[in-house]
Amino acid sequence: MYYINKIVGFAVSPLGIAIALALFAVVFARLKRGRTAKGMWISTAVWLWLWMTPLMTLLVGTPLENGFLTEGKVPSAESYPVADAIVLLGGSMGSNDELSSYAEMSSSADRVWQAARLWKSCKAPKIIATGDGSRESTLGLLIEFGVDGKCVEFVDARNTEEEAKGIKEKKILLVTSAWHAKRARMMFEKYAPGVEVVSAPADFEMNMLTGKTQWWKYPCIDPYTFHLTSVAFHEWVGIVGYALFR
């Protein structure tokens, strides 16, 4: 199921749909249907252009994060309630012992900072770090941020579904990227029904981008924007799927 989800997720991503449109264009060209093939090529170009613009980040990405802002601001760690554990979802760190003794932080590494802030604010006695390889990567950074290593536990998981199934606490502060927080909470409600979940997200990438973008740049393409809009598209597909089938 894990690999099926990965394949389906790519197939319904902006890039996957663009590849499908391009393949249709090639097929129609081979069938000597030049006008249709030309239309498919134009559709492919327009589709890619749209998803590479900050405009799509504003329309599709920021709504995922806005519900977790307080009066337009990211809430402070002190504003969250006390819980049994801070659950830090993986995907923000990587490690390669052959390359470096230090872990590498990805664009979602604000999650680790947020978990450390919450722990240091005495919001929970322990941090449960999830994800494949979290012990090798995340633990060292948490300790550098001032977290007692004895207060960190680990759940090996490849995706949010497996992460949710590994949590047994009654009340948790769920730390993930803000754009993933809505779907993550839905998945925890489905796969960990006895757990009270309080979202405590970090990494408001969509709002950070659009908040600094001048209006005349909204139609301009950018590779990093394509990454963000692809992430947002994936989240909405997952949210709709869980709303329909959970």
C-alpha positions as YAML, in Angstrom:
chain: A
units: angstrom
residues:
- id: 1
  name: MET
  ca: [0.00, 0.00, 0.00]
- id: 2
  name: TYR
  ca: [2.86, 2.38, 0.78]
- id: 3
  name: TYR
  ca: [4.32, 2.07, -2.71]
- id: 4
  name: ILE
  ca: [0.90, 2.22, -4.34]
- id: 5
  name: ASN
  ca: [0.23, 5.50, -2.54]
- id: 6
  name: LYS
  ca: [3.55, 6.86, -3.80]
- id: 7
  name: ILE
  ca: [2.76, 5.90, -7.40]
- id: 8
  name: VAL
  ca: [-0.78, 7.29, -7.26]
- id: 9
  name: GLY
  ca: [0.50, 10.43, -5.54]
- id: 10
  name: PHE
  ca: [2.90, 11.11, -8.39]
- id: 11
  name: ALA
  ca: [0.31, 10.29, -11.06]
- id: 12
  name: VAL
  ca: [-2.07, 12.97, -9.72]
- id: 13
  name: SER
  ca: [0.65, 15.56, -9.07]
- id: 14
  name: PRO
  ca: [1.07, 18.62, -11.31]
- id: 15
  name: LEU
  ca: [4.17, 17.04, -12.87]
- id: 16
  name: GLY
  ca: [2.45, 13.68, -13.33]
- id: 17
  name: ILE
  ca: [-0.52, 15.32, -15.04]
- id: 18
  name: ALA
  ca: [1.84, 17.36, -17.24]
- id: 19
  name: ILE
  ca: [3.61, 14.17, -18.34]
- id: 20
  name: ALA
  ca: [0.25, 12.56, -19.10]
- id: 21
  name: LEU
  ca: [-0.78, 15.56, -21.21]
- id: 22
  name: ALA
  ca: [2.52, 15.45, -23.09]
- id: 23
  name: LEU
  ca: [2.11, 11.72, -23.76]
- id: 24
  name: PHE
  ca: [-1.38, 12.33, -25.15]
- id: 25
  name: ALA
  ca: [0.11, 15.03, -27.38]
- id: 26
  name: VAL
  ca: [2.66, 12.54, -28.72]
- id: 27
  name: VAL
  ca: [-0.06, 9.92, -29.32]
- id: 28
  name: PHE
  ca: [-2.27, 12.37, -31.22]
- id: 29
  name: ALA
  ca: [0.71, 13.53, -33.27]
- id: 30
  name: ARG
  ca: [1.46, 9.92, -34.22]
- id: 31
  name: LEU
  ca: [-2.18, 9.50, -35.23]
- id: 32
  name: LYS
  ca: [-1.81, 12.50, -37.58]
- id: 33
  name: ARG
  ca: [-4.24, 14.58, -35.55]
- id: 34
  name: GLY
  ca: [-2.08, 17.67, -35.58]
- id: 35
  name: ARG
  ca: [-4.65, 20.17, -34.28]
- id: 36
  name: THR
  ca: [-5.46, 18.02, -31.26]
- id: 37
  name: ALA
  ca: [-1.77, 17.36, -30.62]
- id: 38
  name: LYS
  ca: [-1.04, 21.08, -30.77]
- id: 39
  name: GLY
  ca: [-3.85, 21.73, -28.28]
- id: 40
  name: MET
  ca: [-2.41, 19.13, -25.91]
- id: 41
  name: TRP
  ca: [1.06, 20.70, -26.12]
- id: 42
  name: ILE
  ca: [-0.40, 24.11, -25.36]
- id: 43
  name: SER
  ca: [-2.38, 22.66, -22.46]
- id: 44
  name: THR
  ca: [0.80, 21.08, -21.08]
- id: 45
  name: ALA
  ca: [2.69, 24.38, -21.27]
- id: 46
  name: VAL
  ca: [-0.14, 26.39, -19.67]
- id: 47
  name: TRP
  ca: [-0.61, 23.77, -16.93]
- id: 48
  name: LEU
  ca: [3.08, 23.82, -16.01]
- id: 49
  name: TRP
  ca: [3.22, 27.62, -16.13]
- id: 50
  name: LEU
  ca: [0.27, 27.95, -13.74]
- id: 51
  name: TRP
  ca: [1.75, 25.59, -11.16]
- id: 52
  name: MET
  ca: [5.11, 27.35, -11.30]
- id: 53
  name: THR
  ca: [3.69, 30.74, -10.30]
- id: 54
  name: PRO
  ca: [3.31, 32.31, -6.83]
- id: 55
  name: LEU
  ca: [-0.32, 32.95, -7.81]
- id: 56
  name: MET
  ca: [-1.06, 29.22, -7.42]
- id: 57
  name: THR
  ca: [0.83, 29.17, -4.14]
- id: 58
  name: LEU
  ca: [-1.44, 31.96, -2.93]
- id: 59
  name: LEU
  ca: [-4.63, 30.28, -4.15]
- id: 60
  name: VAL
  ca: [-3.85, 26.64, -3.31]
- id: 61
  name: GLY
  ca: [-1.06, 26.69, -0.73]
- id: 62
  name: THR
  ca: [-1.82, 29.45, 1.77]
- id: 63
  name: PRO
  ca: [-5.35, 28.15, 2.62]
- id: 64
  name: LEU
  ca: [-3.68, 25.01, 4.01]
- id: 65
  name: GLU
  ca: [-1.75, 27.13, 6.53]
- id: 66
  name: ASN
  ca: [-4.10, 30.01, 7.31]
- id: 67
  name: GLY
  ca: [-6.22, 28.01, 9.75]
- id: 68
  name: PHE
  ca: [-3.21, 27.60, 12.03]
- id: 69
  name: LEU
  ca: [-2.38, 31.29, 12.26]
- id: 70
  name: THR
  ca: [-3.62, 33.47, 15.10]
- id: 71
  name: GLU
  ca: [-4.62, 36.92, 13.87]
- id: 72
  name: GLY
  ca: [-2.32, 36.41, 10.92]
- id: 73
  name: LYS
  ca: [0.66, 35.41, 13.06]
- id: 74
  name: VAL
  ca: [2.36, 32.13, 13.88]
- id: 75
  name: PRO
  ca: [1.37, 31.19, 17.48]
- id: 76
  name: SER
  ca: [4.10, 31.16, 20.11]
- id: 77
  name: ALA
  ca: [5.16, 27.89, 21.73]
- id: 78
  name: GLU
  ca: [3.90, 29.20, 25.07]
- id: 79
  name: SER
  ca: [0.34, 29.51, 23.71]
- id: 80
  name: TYR
  ca: [-0.19, 25.75, 23.34]
- id: 81
  name: PRO
  ca: [-1.76, 23.55, 26.03]
- id: 82
  name: VAL
  ca: [0.06, 20.94, 28.07]
- id: 83
  name: ALA
  ca: [-0.01, 17.41, 26.61]
- id: 84
  name: ASP
  ca: [1.38, 13.93, 27.25]
- id: 85
  name: ALA
  ca: [3.86, 14.11, 24.38]
- id: 86
  name: ILE
  ca: [5.12, 16.20, 21.51]
- id: 87
  name: VAL
  ca: [4.92, 14.14, 18.32]
- id: 88
  name: LEU
  ca: [7.47, 15.31, 15.75]
- id: 89
  name: LEU
  ca: [6.63, 13.98, 12.32]
- id: 90
  name: GLY
  ca: [9.58, 13.01, 10.14]
- id: 91
  name: GLY
  ca: [10.50, 14.18, 6.67]
- id: 92
  name: SER
  ca: [12.54, 17.18, 7.76]
- id: 93
  name: MET
  ca: [15.95, 15.60, 8.31]
- id: 94
  name: GLY
  ca: [18.38, 13.29, 6.57]
- id: 95
  name: SER
  ca: [21.66, 11.63, 7.45]
- id: 96
  name: ASN
  ca: [24.50, 9.85, 5.69]
- id: 97
  name: ASP
  ca: [27.27, 8.59, 7.96]
- id: 98
  name: GLU
  ca: [29.56, 8.02, 4.97]
- id: 99
  name: LEU
  ca: [29.28, 11.67, 4.00]
- id: 100
  name: SER
  ca: [29.09, 13.59, 7.27]
- id: 101
  name: SER
  ca: [28.78, 13.16, 11.01]
- id: 102
  name: TYR
  ca: [26.13, 15.88, 10.98]
- id: 103
  name: ALA
  ca: [22.53, 15.53, 9.88]
- id: 104
  name: GLU
  ca: [21.26, 17.56, 6.96]
- id: 105
  name: MET
  ca: [18.21, 19.78, 7.43]
- id: 106
  name: SER
  ca: [15.65, 20.08, 4.65]
- id: 107
  name: SER
  ca: [13.23, 22.94, 4.04]
- id: 108
  name: SER
  ca: [10.90, 21.41, 6.64]
- id: 109
  name: ALA
  ca: [13.46, 21.39, 9.46]
- id: 110
  name: ASP
  ca: [11.57, 24.11, 11.35]
- id: 111
  name: ARG
  ca: [9.60, 21.15, 12.73]
- id: 112
  name: VAL
  ca: [12.59, 20.18, 14.86]
- id: 113
  name: TRP
  ca: [12.96, 23.73, 16.17]
- id: 114
  name: GLN
  ca: [9.26, 23.79, 17.04]
- id: 115
  name: ALA
  ca: [9.42, 20.50, 18.95]
- id: 116
  name: ALA
  ca: [12.40, 21.79, 20.93]
- id: 117
  name: ARG
  ca: [10.60, 25.07, 21.71]
- id: 118
  name: LEU
  ca: [7.54, 23.24, 22.98]
- id: 119
  name: TRP
  ca: [9.61, 20.90, 25.15]
- id: 120
  name: LYS
  ca: [11.63, 23.78, 26.61]
- id: 121
  name: SER
  ca: [8.33, 25.57, 27.30]
- id: 122
  name: CYS
  ca: [7.31, 22.55, 29.44]
- id: 123
  name: LYS
  ca: [4.35, 21.70, 27.22]
- id: 124
  name: ALA
  ca: [5.07, 17.96, 27.41]
- id: 125
  name: PRO
  ca: [7.58, 15.74, 29.21]
- id: 126
  name: LYS
  ca: [8.80, 13.96, 26.08]
- id: 127
  name: ILE
  ca: [9.22, 14.20, 22.33]
- id: 128
  name: ILE
  ca: [8.28, 11.28, 20.09]
- id: 129
  name: ALA
  ca: [10.22, 11.62, 16.84]
- id: 130
  name: THR
  ca: [8.84, 9.62, 13.93]
- id: 131
  name: GLY
  ca: [10.08, 8.75, 10.49]
- id: 132
  name: ASP
  ca: [12.52, 6.40, 8.87]
- id: 133
  name: GLY
  ca: [15.99, 7.09, 10.32]
- id: 134
  name: SER
  ca: [14.85, 9.72, 12.82]
- id: 135
  name: ARG
  ca: [17.10, 8.29, 15.53]
- id: 136
  name: GLU
  ca: [20.21, 8.90, 13.43]
- id: 137
  name: SER
  ca: [19.24, 12.36, 12.21]
- id: 138
  name: THR
  ca: [16.81, 14.18, 14.47]
- id: 139
  name: LEU
  ca: [18.13, 13.22, 17.90]
- id: 140
  name: GLY
  ca: [21.46, 15.01, 17.50]
- id: 141
  name: LEU
  ca: [19.82, 18.27, 16.45]
- id: 142
  name: LEU
  ca: [17.28, 18.14, 19.28]
- id: 143
  name: ILE
  ca: [20.12, 17.73, 21.76]
- id: 144
  name: GLU
  ca: [21.94, 20.67, 20.19]
- id: 145
  name: PHE
  ca: [18.75, 22.70, 20.68]
- id: 146
  name: GLY
  ca: [18.83, 21.90, 24.42]
- id: 147
  name: VAL
  ca: [16.51, 18.91, 24.66]
- id: 148
  name: ASP
  ca: [17.48, 16.15, 27.08]
- id: 149
  name: GLY
  ca: [18.15, 13.09, 24.93]
- id: 150
  name: LYS
  ca: [16.55, 10.87, 27.59]
- id: 151
  name: CYS
  ca: [13.24, 12.61, 26.88]
- id: 152
  name: VAL
  ca: [13.22, 11.64, 23.20]
- id: 153
  name: GLU
  ca: [11.51, 8.48, 21.94]
- id: 154
  name: PHE
  ca: [11.28, 7.10, 18.42]
- id: 155
  name: VAL
  ca: [8.68, 5.50, 16.18]
- id: 156
  name: ASP
  ca: [9.95, 4.03, 12.92]
- id: 157
  name: ALA
  ca: [7.47, 4.87, 10.16]
- id: 158
  name: ARG
  ca: [7.50, 5.60, 6.44]
- id: 159
  name: ASN
  ca: [4.42, 7.83, 6.22]
- id: 160
  name: THR
  ca: [1.86, 9.64, 8.36]
- id: 161
  name: GLU
  ca: [-0.48, 6.64, 8.50]
- id: 162
  name: GLU
  ca: [2.21, 4.46, 10.07]
- id: 163
  name: GLU
  ca: [3.23, 7.33, 12.36]
- id: 164
  name: ALA
  ca: [-0.32, 7.69, 13.67]
- id: 165
  name: LYS
  ca: [-0.64, 3.96, 14.35]
- id: 166
  name: GLY
  ca: [2.49, 4.07, 16.52]
- id: 167
  name: ILE
  ca: [1.17, 6.69, 18.97]
- id: 168
  name: LYS
  ca: [-0.52, 5.52, 22.19]
- id: 169
  name: GLU
  ca: [-0.61, 8.69, 24.32]
- id: 170
  name: LYS
  ca: [-3.93, 10.28, 25.29]
- id: 171
  name: LYS
  ca: [-3.09, 13.85, 24.25]
- id: 172
  name: ILE
  ca: [-0.37, 15.05, 21.91]
- id: 173
  name: LEU
  ca: [0.97, 18.21, 20.35]
- id: 174
  name: LEU
  ca: [1.37, 17.29, 16.69]
- id: 175
  name: VAL
  ca: [4.33, 19.03, 15.08]
- id: 176
  name: THR
  ca: [4.61, 19.04, 11.31]
- id: 177
  name: SER
  ca: [4.79, 21.58, 8.51]
- id: 178
  name: ALA
  ca: [1.81, 23.91, 8.47]
- id: 179
  name: TRP
  ca: [0.82, 22.87, 4.95]
- id: 180
  name: HIS
  ca: [0.65, 19.24, 6.11]
- id: 181
  name: ALA
  ca: [-1.04, 19.88, 9.47]
- id: 182
  name: LYS
  ca: [-4.66, 19.61, 8.30]
- id: 183
  name: ARG
  ca: [-4.21, 16.25, 6.56]
- id: 184
  name: ALA
  ca: [-1.97, 14.95, 9.34]
- id: 185
  name: ARG
  ca: [-4.65, 15.65, 11.93]
- id: 186
  name: MET
  ca: [-7.26, 13.92, 9.77]
- id: 187
  name: MET
  ca: [-5.03, 10.86, 9.51]
- id: 188
  name: PHE
  ca: [-4.38, 10.76, 13.25]
- id: 189
  name: GLU
  ca: [-8.11, 11.01, 13.91]
- id: 190
  name: LYS
  ca: [-8.61, 8.00, 11.63]
- id: 191
  name: TYR
  ca: [-5.69, 5.78, 12.62]
- id: 192
  name: ALA
  ca: [-5.30, 6.86, 16.27]
- id: 193
  name: PRO
  ca: [-8.93, 7.51, 17.27]
- id: 194
  name: GLY
  ca: [-8.25, 7.47, 21.02]
- id: 195
  name: VAL
  ca: [-5.65, 10.23, 20.84]
- id: 196
  name: GLU
  ca: [-6.55, 13.90, 21.37]
- id: 197
  name: VAL
  ca: [-4.59, 15.84, 18.76]
- id: 198
  name: VAL
  ca: [-3.60, 19.49, 19.08]
- id: 199
  name: SER
  ca: [-1.86, 20.77, 15.97]
- id: 200
  name: ALA
  ca: [1.29, 22.78, 16.71]
- id: 201
  name: PRO
  ca: [2.73, 23.30, 13.23]
- id: 202
  name: ALA
  ca: [5.83, 25.09, 12.05]
- id: 203
  name: ASP
  ca: [7.31, 25.85, 8.66]
- id: 204
  name: PHE
  ca: [4.74, 28.22, 7.12]
- id: 205
  name: GLU
  ca: [6.45, 28.12, 3.72]
- id: 206
  name: MET
  ca: [3.44, 29.10, 1.62]
- id: 207
  name: ASN
  ca: [2.74, 32.27, 3.57]
- id: 208
  name: MET
  ca: [6.43, 33.11, 3.78]
- id: 209
  name: LEU
  ca: [6.67, 33.04, -0.01]
- id: 210
  name: THR
  ca: [3.48, 34.92, -0.85]
- id: 211
  name: GLY
  ca: [3.97, 37.46, 1.93]
- id: 212
  name: LYS
  ca: [7.22, 38.62, 0.34]
- id: 213
  name: THR
  ca: [6.07, 38.43, -3.28]
- id: 214
  name: GLN
  ca: [5.22, 41.68, -5.06]
- id: 215
  name: TRP
  ca: [1.96, 41.59, -7.00]
- id: 216
  name: TRP
  ca: [3.62, 41.85, -10.41]
- id: 217
  name: LYS
  ca: [5.67, 38.70, -9.71]
- id: 218
  name: TYR
  ca: [2.63, 36.48, -9.19]
- id: 219
  name: PRO
  ca: [2.52, 35.33, -12.86]
- id: 220
  name: CYS
  ca: [6.31, 34.72, -12.98]
- id: 221
  name: ILE
  ca: [7.57, 31.15, -12.91]
- id: 222
  name: ASP
  ca: [10.02, 29.83, -10.34]
- id: 223
  name: PRO
  ca: [11.28, 26.25, -9.72]
- id: 224
  name: TYR
  ca: [10.92, 26.54, -5.92]
- id: 225
  name: THR
  ca: [7.35, 27.74, -6.35]
- id: 226
  name: PHE
  ca: [6.65, 24.63, -8.42]
- id: 227
  name: HIS
  ca: [7.85, 22.53, -5.50]
- id: 228
  name: LEU
  ca: [5.52, 24.34, -3.09]
- id: 229
  name: THR
  ca: [2.47, 24.19, -5.34]
- id: 230
  name: SER
  ca: [3.10, 20.49, -6.00]
- id: 231
  name: VAL
  ca: [3.18, 19.90, -2.24]
- id: 232
  name: ALA
  ca: [-0.07, 21.85, -1.84]
- id: 233
  name: PHE
  ca: [-1.73, 19.93, -4.68]
- id: 234
  name: HIS
  ca: [-0.74, 16.63, -3.05]
- id: 235
  name: GLU
  ca: [-2.15, 17.75, 0.29]
- id: 236
  name: TRP
  ca: [-5.52, 18.75, -1.20]
- id: 237
  name: VAL
  ca: [-5.79, 15.43, -3.03]
- id: 238
  name: GLY
  ca: [-5.15, 13.65, 0.28]
- id: 239
  name: ILE
  ca: [-7.60, 15.83, 2.21]
- id: 240
  name: VAL
  ca: [-10.37, 15.25, -0.31]
- id: 241
  name: GLY
  ca: [-9.60, 11.53, -0.36]
- id: 242
  name: TYR
  ca: [-9.80, 11.18, 3.42]
- id: 243
  name: ALA
  ca: [-12.96, 13.30, 3.58]
- id: 244
  name: LEU
  ca: [-14.65, 10.99, 1.07]
- id: 245
  name: PHE
  ca: [-13.44, 7.60, 2.21]
- id: 246
  name: ARG
  ca: [-12.58, 7.71, 5.91]
...
